[in-house]
Amino acid sequence: KKKKKKKKKKKKKKKKTKKKKKK
């Protein structure tokens, strides 16, 4: 019997974008 290796899922971090204010 062959053992199956489980792949770990990596969580992606979301980058917060800064909004530029118009004067």
A tleap script that builds the chain and sets N, CA, C and O, in Angstrom:
source leaprc.protein.ff14SB
mol = sequence {
  NLYS LYS LYS LYS LYS LYS LYS LYS LYS LYS
  LYS LYS LYS LYS LYS LYS THR LYS LYS LYS
  LYS LYS CLYS
}
set mol.1.N position { 0.847 -1.207 0.000 }
set mol.1.CA position { 0.000 0.000 0.000 }
set mol.1.C position { 0.877 1.249 0.000 }
set mol.1.O position { 1.835 1.377 0.762 }
set mol.2.N position { 0.500 2.156 -0.889 }
set mol.2.CA position { 1.264 3.414 -1.022 }
set mol.2.C position { 0.612 4.518 -0.211 }
set mol.2.O position { -0.607 4.689 -0.233 }
set mol.3.N position { 1.442 5.262 0.503 }
set mol.3.CA position { 0.929 6.370 1.325 }
set mol.3.C position { 0.890 7.646 0.504 }
set mol.3.O position { 1.843 7.997 -0.190 }
set mol.4.N position { -0.247 8.329 0.607 }
set mol.4.CA position { -0.417 9.582 -0.137 }
set mol.4.C position { -0.006 10.756 0.743 }
set mol.4.O position { -0.393 10.851 1.907 }
set mol.5.N position { 0.788 11.644 0.156 }
set mol.5.CA position { 1.262 12.831 0.886 }
set mol.5.C position { 0.269 13.967 0.707 }
set mol.5.O position { -0.158 14.277 -0.405 }
set mol.6.N position { -0.092 14.584 1.840 }
set mol.6.CA position { -1.049 15.699 1.804 }
set mol.6.C position { -0.310 17.002 1.625 }
set mol.6.O position { 0.683 17.270 2.303 }
set mol.7.N position { -0.801 17.807 0.710 }
set mol.7.CA position { -0.186 19.118 0.428 }
set mol.7.C position { -0.831 20.185 1.290 }
set mol.7.O position { -2.055 20.277 1.379 }
set mol.8.N position { 0.007 20.986 1.920 }
set mol.8.CA position { -0.494 22.067 2.778 }
set mol.8.C position { -0.743 23.310 1.944 }
set mol.8.O position { 0.092 23.716 1.136 }
set mol.9.N position { -1.912 23.908 2.157 }
set mol.9.CA position { -2.274 25.121 1.417 }
set mol.9.C position { -1.785 26.345 2.154 }
set mol.9.O position { -2.005 26.505 3.354 }
set mol.10.N position { -1.106 27.219 1.397 }
set mol.10.CA position { -0.573 28.456 1.971 }
set mol.10.C position { -1.594 29.567 1.832 }
set mol.10.O position { -2.183 29.764 0.770 }
set mol.11.N position { -1.795 30.296 2.931 }
set mol.11.CA position { -2.748 31.407 2.924 }
set mol.11.C position { -2.076 32.644 2.377 }
set mol.11.O position { -0.974 33.004 2.790 }
set mol.12.N position { -2.754 33.293 1.440 }
set mol.12.CA position { -2.225 34.515 0.818 }
set mol.12.C position { -2.650 35.730 1.612 }
set mol.12.O position { -3.818 35.887 1.967 }
set mol.13.N position { -1.674 36.590 1.885 }
set mol.13.CA position { -1.962 37.813 2.638 }
set mol.13.C position { -2.344 38.921 1.667 }
set mol.13.O position { -1.663 39.162 0.670 }
set mol.14.N position { -3.456 39.594 1.986 }
set mol.14.CA position { -3.940 40.687 1.129 }
set mol.14.C position { -3.283 41.990 1.537 }
set mol.14.O position { -3.247 42.360 2.711 }
set mol.15.N position { -2.760 42.679 0.516 }
set mol.15.CA position { -2.100 43.970 0.758 }
set mol.15.C position { -3.118 45.087 0.687 }
set mol.15.O position { -3.910 45.176 -0.251 }
set mol.16.N position { -3.079 45.936 1.701 }
set mol.16.CA position { -4.011 47.068 1.746 }
set mol.16.C position { -3.438 48.201 0.910 }
set mol.16.O position { -2.287 48.597 1.089 }
set mol.17.N position { -4.252 48.719 -0.006 }
set mol.17.CA position { -3.832 49.811 -0.851 }
set mol.17.C position { -4.311 51.138 -0.280 }
set mol.17.O position { -5.471 51.299 0.101 }
set mol.18.N position { -3.383 52.075 -0.235 }
set mol.18.CA position { -3.704 53.408 0.293 }
set mol.18.C position { -4.252 54.281 -0.823 }
set mol.18.O position { -3.680 54.365 -1.910 }
set mol.19.N position { -5.366 54.926 -0.531 }
set mol.19.CA position { -6.008 55.815 -1.504 }
set mol.19.C position { -5.455 57.221 -1.349 }
set mol.19.O position { -5.347 57.760 -0.248 }
set mol.20.N position { -5.105 57.800 -2.510 }
set mol.20.CA position { -4.563 59.159 -2.509 }
set mol.20.C position { -5.695 60.179 -2.531 }
set mol.20.O position { -6.627 60.086 -3.329 }
set mol.21.N position { -5.587 61.135 -1.650 }
set mol.21.CA position { -6.614 62.179 -1.551 }
set mol.21.C position { -6.237 63.373 -2.418 }
set mol.21.O position { -5.095 63.834 -2.418 }
set mol.22.N position { -7.230 63.858 -3.156 }
set mol.22.CA position { -7.025 65.036 -4.016 }
set mol.22.C position { -7.331 66.291 -3.224 }
set mol.22.O position { -8.374 66.397 -2.578 }
set mol.23.N position { -6.405 67.242 -3.282 }
set mol.23.CA position { -6.600 68.501 -2.538 }
set mol.23.C position { -7.415 69.482 -3.362 }
set mol.23.O position { -7.684 70.595 -2.910 }
savepdb mol mol.pdb
quit
